């Protein structure tokens, strides 16, 4: 391999640890075939409506009480459904992949859309219409790097 920082002219080794060495991304990395990886990834993202072909919004609610979390996330979901536009795909509330962190229960809603002021206003209105307690946190992440 070439291109190690400050040692462009020297050979180097890369070690990749994986449970799935035959996976497509690992094989492309091994072959150093960026174009092959990009072509498949961009096609897949277009079909699944992932960025850059649409935006993904993660709305997450957390609290020490799971019933509170479910009540708040369901209320936000119902408000979103009332203001829904045809270009918004709203997924039902569900526990986050890591459902509890530091004794806080976490649930989320995923929205796929083309983000604009209208949708931002609808999300804000849906959240601001909910009365929450001091321990309840609501976060909105646009095109999150991590879905957990």
VEXKOLBA-615901 format. One line per 5 residues: number of its first residue (from 1); their letters; for each residue y, x, z of N, C-alpha, C. Coordinates in steps of 0.05 Angstrom, whole numbers, plus 32768, in hexadecimal, padded with zeros to 4 digits. Example, Ala and Ser with C-alpha at 12.3 -4.5 7.8 and 13.67 -1.06 7.14 Angstrom:
% residues 2
1) AS) 7F8E:8108:809C:7FA6:80F6:809C:7FBE:8108:809C  7FD3:8101:808E:7FEB:8111:808F:8001:8102:809D
//
This chain:
% residues 148
1) XXXXX) 7FE9:8011:8000:8000:8000:8000:8019:8012:8000  802E:8007:7FF5:8048:8016:7FF4:805D:8005:8002  8073:8013:800A:808A:8005:8014:808D:8003:8032  807E:8013:8040:8083:8014:805D:809F:801E:8063  80AB:8014:8077:80C7:801A:807D:80CC:8038:807F
6) XXXXX) 80DD:8043:806E:80E4:805F:806F:80CF:8072:8064  80B8:8067:8059:80A3:8078:804F:8098:806E:8035  80AB:8067:8023:80A3:805A:800A:808E:806A:7FFA  8090:8084:7FFB:807E:8094:7FEB:8062:8099:7FF7  805E:8090:8010:8045:8095:801D:8032:807D:801C
11) XXXXX) 8018:8083:8019:8004:806E:801A:8002:8064:8037  7FFB:804B:803A:7FF7:803F:8055:7FE0:802C:8054  7FD8:8023:806B:7FC2:8010:806E:7FCD:7FF7:807C  7FC2:7FE0:8074:7FC9:7FC6:8081:7FAE:7FBA:808A  7FAE:7FB2:80A3:7F97:7FA5:80AE:7F9E:7F88:80B4
16) XXXXX) 7F8E:7F75:80A8:7F93:7F59:80AD:7F7B:7F4E:80BC  7F80:7F42:80D3:7F6B:7F36:80E3:7F6B:7F18:80DE  7F55:7F0D:80D5:7F53:7EF0:80CF:7F37:7EE6:80D2  7F35:7ECD:80D8:7F1B:7EBF:80D8:7F12:7EB7:80BC  7F25:7EB7:80AA:7F20:7EAD:808F:7F29:7EC1:807A
21) XXXXX) 7F1B:7ED7:8076:7F24:7EEB:8064:7F24:7EE3:8046  7F15:7ECD:8040:7F14:7EC4:8024:7F2A:7EB0:801E  7F3B:7EAA:8031:7F50:7E96:802C:7F63:7EA0:8016  7F6E:7E8D:8008:7F7F:7E93:7FF1:7F97:7EA5:7FF8  7FA6:7E9F:800E:7FBD:7EB1:8014:7FB4:7ECD:801B
26) XXXXX) 7F9E:7ED0:8029:7F94:7EEB:8030:7F8C:7EFA:8017  7F7E:7EEC:8005:7F76:7EF9:7FEC:7F8E:7F02:7FDB  7FA2:7EF1:7FDA:7FBB:7EF8:7FCB:7FC9:7F10:7FD8  7FC9:7F11:7FF3:7FD5:7F28:8001:7FC5:7F41:7FFB  7FAB:7F3E:7FFB:7F99:7F55:7FF6:7F9E:7F60:7FDA
31) XXXXX) 7FA1:7F4E:7FC7:7FA6:7F55:7FAB:7FC3:7F5B:7FA5  7FD4:7F56:7FB8:7FF1:7F59:7FB6:7FFB:7F49:7F9D  7FF1:7F31:7F9B:7FF8:7F1F:7F85:800A:7F09:7F8F  8024:7F0F:7F92:8037:7EFC:7F9C:803A:7EE4:7F89  803A:7EE9:7F6F:803F:7ED4:7F5C:8028:7EBF:7F5C
36) XXXXX) 8010:7EC8:7F5F:7FF9:7EB6:7F61:7FFB:7EA4:7F7A  8002:7EB1:7F90:8006:7EA2:7FA9:801D:7E8E:7FA6  8033:7E97:7F9C:804B:7E85:7F98:8044:7E6E:7F86  8037:7E72:7F70:8031:7E5D:7F5D:8020:7E47:7F6A  800C:7E4E:7F79:7FFB:7E3A:7F86:800B:7E2D:7F9D
41) XXXXX) 8019:7E3C:7FAD:8027:7E31:7FC4:803D:7E1D:7FBB  804C:7E24:7FA6:8062:7E13:7F9E:8057:7DF9:7F91  8041:7DFB:7F84:8034:7DE3:7F79:802A:7DD1:7F8F  801E:7DDC:7FA3:8014:7DCD:7FBA:802B:7DC0:7FC9  8041:7DCF:7FCD:8058:7DC4:7FDB:8065:7DAC:7FCC
46) XXXXX) 8065:7DAE:7FB2:8070:7D98:7FA2:805F:7D7F:7FA4  8044:7D82:7FA3:8032:7D6B:7FA5:8034:7D5E:7FC1  8035:7D6F:7FD6:8035:7D64:7FF1:8051:7D5D:7FFB  8065:7D61:7FEA:8081:7D5C:7FF1:8089:7D6B:800A  8086:7D86:8008:808F:7D98:801D:80A8:7DA7:8012
51) XXXXX) 80B7:7DB3:8024:80CE:7DC3:801B:80C4:7DD8:8006  80D3:7DDD:7FF1:80EF:7DD5:7FED:80F2:7DBA:7FDD  80DC:7DAB:7FDA:80DE:7D92:7FCB:80E6:7D7A:7FDC  80E5:7D7D:7FF5:80F0:7D69:8008:80F5:7D77:8022  8101:7D69:8035:8105:7D74:8050:80F2:7D67:8063
56) XXXXX) 80EA:7D76:8077:80DA:7D6C:808D:80EA:7D6D:80A6  80EB:7D56:80B4:80F9:7D54:80CD:80E5:7D4E:80E3  80E6:7D5E:80F8:80D5:7D5A:810F:80E6:7D51:8126  80E0:7D38:8130:80EE:7D2E:8147:80DA:7D2F:815E  80E1:7D3D:8173:80CF:7D41:8189:80DC:7D37:81A3
61) XXXXX) 80CB:7D29:81B3:80D4:7D20:81CE:80C1:7D2D:81E2  80CD:7D36:81F8:80BD:7D41:820E:80C7:7D38:8229  80B5:7D36:823C:80BC:7D2D:8257:80A4:7D34:8269  80A8:7D33:8283:8092:7D38:8296:8080:7D20:8298  8089:7D09:828F:807A:7CF0:8290:8071:7CE8:8274
66) XXXXX) 8057:7CE6:826F:804E:7CE0:8254:8055:7CC4:824B  8055:7CB0:825E:805D:7C95:8256:807A:7C94:824D  808C:7CA4:825A:80A8:7CA5:8252:80AA:7CB0:8236  809B:7CC6:8230:809B:7CD2:8216:8093:7CBE:8201  807D:7CB0:8206:8073:7C9D:81F2:8087:7C86:81EE
71) XXXXX) 8093:7C7D:8203:80A7:7C67:8201:80BF:7C70:81F0  80C9:7C88:81F5:80E1:7C92:81E7:80DA:7C97:81C9  80C3:7CA4:81C4:80BC:7CAB:81A9:80B7:7C91:8199  80AA:7C7E:81A5:80A5:7C64:8197:80BF:7C55:8191  80D2:7C56:81A4:80EC:7C49:819F:80FB:7C57:8188
76) XXXXX) 80FA:7C71:8187:8107:7C80:8171:80F9:7C78:8157  80DF:7C77:8157:80D0:7C70:813F:80D7:7C54:8135  80D8:7C41:8147:80E0:7C25:8140:80FC:7C25:8134  810F:7C33:8140:812A:7C35:8136:812B:7C41:811A  811B:7C56:8116:811A:7C63:80FC:810F:7C4F:80E7
81) XXXXX) 80FB:7C40:80EE:80EF:7C2D:80DB:8104:7C17:80D3  8115:7C0F:80E5:8129:7BFB:80E0:813E:7C06:80CC  8143:7C20:80CD:8158:7C2C:80BC:814C:7C3B:80A4  8132:7C38:80A0:8124:7C47:808C:8130:7C43:8070  8131:7C59:8061:8138:7C59:8045:811E:7C5D:8035
86) XXXXX) 811E:7C55:801C:8105:7C58:800C:80FE:7C75:8008  8111:7C88:800A:810B:7CA4:8006:8103:7CB2:8020  8100:7CA3:8036:80F8:7CAF:8050:80DB:7CA8:8055  80CB:7CBB:805B:80AF:7CB7:8062:80AD:7CBD:8080  80A8:7CA9:8090:80A8:7CAB:80AD:808B:7CA9:80B7
91) XXXXX) 8082:7CBE:80C4:8067:7CBE:80CF:8067:7CB4:80EC  8052:7CA6:80F3:8050:7C9B:810E:8051:7CB0:8124  805B:7CA9:813B:805C:7CBC:8152:8040:7CC6:8159  803E:7CDF:8161:8025:7CEB:8168:802A:7D01:817C  8016:7D09:818C:801A:7D20:819D:801F:7D39:818D
96) XXXXX) 8030:7D4B:8196:8033:7D64:8189:8019:7D74:818A  8015:7D86:8177:7FFC:7D96:8178:7FF7:7DA3:8193  800C:7DAD:819F:800A:7DB7:81BB:8017:7DA1:81CC  8007:7D8F:81D6:8011:7D75:81E1:801E:7D78:81FC  801A:7D8E:820A:8026:7D91:8224:802E:7DAF:8228
101) XXXXX) 8047:7DB4:822E:8051:7DCF:8233:8062:7DCE:824D  805B:7DDF:8260:8069:7DE1:8279:806B:7DC5:8286  8055:7DB7:8287:8053:7D9D:8293:8063:7D87:8285  806D:7D8D:826D:807C:7D79:825E:806A:7D6F:8247  8067:7D55:8245:8058:7D48:822F:806A:7D48:8217
106) XXXXX) 805E:7D4C:81FF:806E:7D4E:81E7:8062:7D3C:81D1  8072:7D2B:81C6:806B:7D1A:81AF:807F:7D1E:8199  8077:7D18:8180:808A:7D1D:816A:8086:7D08:8154  809B:7D07:8144:809B:7CF7:812B:80A3:7D0A:8115  8095:7D08:80FE:809B:7D18:80E7:80A8:7D06:80D1
111) XXXXX) 80BE:7D0F:80C6:80CB:7D00:80B0:80CD:7D13:8098  80C5:7D09:8081:80C9:7D17:8068:80DE:7D08:8058  80F1:7D17:804D:8107:7D0B:803E:8117:7D21:8030  812A:7D18:8020:813F:7D2A:8016:8157:7D27:8029  815C:7D3B:8038:8170:7D39:804D:818C:7D36:8042
116) XXXXX) 819B:7D25:804E:81B7:7D20:8047:81C5:7D14:805F  81DF:7D0F:805D:81EE:7D04:8073:81E4:7CE8:807C  81DC:7CD8:8068:81D2:7CBE:806F:81B9:7CBF:8081  81A7:7CD1:807B:818E:7CD3:808B:8195:7CDF:80A6  81A6:7CF3:80A6:81AE:7CFF:80C0:81BA:7CEA:80D2
121) XXXXX) 81CB:7CD9:80C7:81D8:7CC3:80D6:81C3:7CAF:80E1  81AF:7CA9:80D0:819A:7C96:80D9:8189:7CA2:80EF  8183:7CBB:80ED:8173:7CC8:8103:8184:7CC9:811C  819D:7CD1:811A:81AE:7CD2:8132:81B1:7CB6:813E  81B5:7CA2:812E:81B8:7C86:8138:819E:7C7D:8146
126) XXXXX) 8187:7C84:813A:816D:7C7C:8146:8169:7C89:8161  8172:7CA2:8164:816E:7CB0:817D:8183:7CA7:8191  819C:7CA5:8189:81B2:7C9E:819B:81B0:7C82:81A6  81A0:7C71:819A:819D:7C55:81A3:818A:7C54:81BB  817C:7C6A:81C1:8169:7C6B:81D7:8176:7C75:81F0
131) XXXXX) 8170:7C67:8206:8179:7C71:8220:8163:7C82:822C  816A:7C9B:8233:8156:7CAE:823D:815E:7CB7:8259  8149:7CC0:8268:814D:7CCB:8282:8155:7CE8:8282  815A:7CF3:8299:8163:7D0F:829B:814E:7D23:8294  8134:7D1C:8296:811E:7D2E:8290:8115:7D2D:8273
136) XXXXX) 811F:7D1A:8264:8116:7D16:8249:8127:7D27:8236  8118:7D35:8224:8125:7D46:8210:811D:7D3C:81F4  8131:7D3B:81E3:812C:7D34:81C7:8137:7D4A:81B6  8125:7D54:81A4:812F:7D69:8192:8129:7D61:8175  813A:7D6A:8163:8137:7D64:8147:8137:7D7F:8138
141) XXXXX) 8123:7D84:8129:8120:7D9E:811B:811D:7D98:80FD  812E:7DA3:80ED:812E:7D9E:80D0:811F:7DB6:80C3  810B:7DB0:80B3:80FA:7DC4:80A6:80F1:7DD9:80BA  80E3:7DD0:80CF:80DA:7DE3:80E4:80C8:7DF9:80D9  80CA:7E10:80E4:80B8:7E26:80DD:809D:7E23:80E9
146) XXX) 809C:7E14:80FF:8084:7E10:810E:8081:7DF2:8115  806A:7DE7:810E:8066:7DCA:8113:805A:7DC4:812E  8056:7DD8:813F:804A:7DD3:8159:8061:7DCC:816C
//
